[in-house]
Amino acid sequence: MTKSASELTYFVCQMLSSPSKVEFQSILNENDIDTRMQIVAGFLSKELTTKRVQKDKIESLNKKMKERFGGRGGGDDA
């Protein structure tokens, strides 16, 4: 289990954009797997929150554009 959990933390970190090289190295240096998983879970939560905020901003801008141009913005509303 420990090896699988360790590999999972490495895999997840590689998929994230938020940890800096220094932060990623600190995760790699952490020997306690529970602590490492908590750190990675924190980065994952932070990144998901950031993505949701970005998505909400884009949806808000799209809505404003549709309202401003009366739905003639050339979007994907077919």
Secondary structure as GFF3:
##gff-version 3
##sequence-region A 1 78
A	DSSP	alpha_helix	2	15	.	.	.	ID=ss1
A	DSSP	alpha_helix	21	29	.	.	.	ID=ss2
A	DSSP	alpha_helix	33	69	.	.	.	ID=ss3
###
